[in-house]
Amino acid sequence: MKDSIGVEIDATGGAVTDQVIYTVPTGYHSLVSMFFLSNTGGSTTTVGGAWNDGTTVPFLAGKSLAAGDHLQFGGTYGAWLSMNEGDTLSVSVASGGTCAAILSFELIRKGMN
């Protein structure tokens, strides 16, 4: 099953640290094909992102993102991140920032690959 999710991360009331935006459900693997993060606020903010598969693996750390700018990983044919059940993706946004994240993925029931 292919799907996408969208999440707004609002840090106007204080920094948001390691907010989980996606968890692979029990009984599934997930192939993440695209991760998109946009600064929807009116000023520059600092963002971070991490994959946790039992160990936290930061893939963004202290990245400055100007108002209206975005980051994108994947989105092209053949680019993906393979995740297992219980793995998570999380996002951090510095105090005062507002960002939107979009994640596209395919869920594969374990034993069906």
C-alpha positions, 0 to 999 in steps of 0.5 A: 500500500502506497501512502503519504502523510502531512504533519505541521510542526508548530514551535511558536510556543517553544522548541519542538524536539524529536517529534515523531512524525512517522512510526512503521506499524507492527507487522510491516516494513516501510519503503520511504520514497520522499521526505519533504520539510518546508519552513512555513513561518515568516522567519528563518528557523533551525531544523533537525531530523532523525531516523530511529531503528533502536539507535538514533541516526540524525540525518539533519542537524542544526540546518538553517531554513529560511522562510519559504525554503524547503528540503527534500530527500528522495522523490526520484525513482529508486531513491528510498529508505528501508525501515522496519516495524517500530522504526520512527522518523522525527523532526525538531524545529527551533523555538518560534518556527513553523514547518510542514513535513510530507512523507511518502512511503510504501507499506509492505506486510512482513513475509510478503516481500 
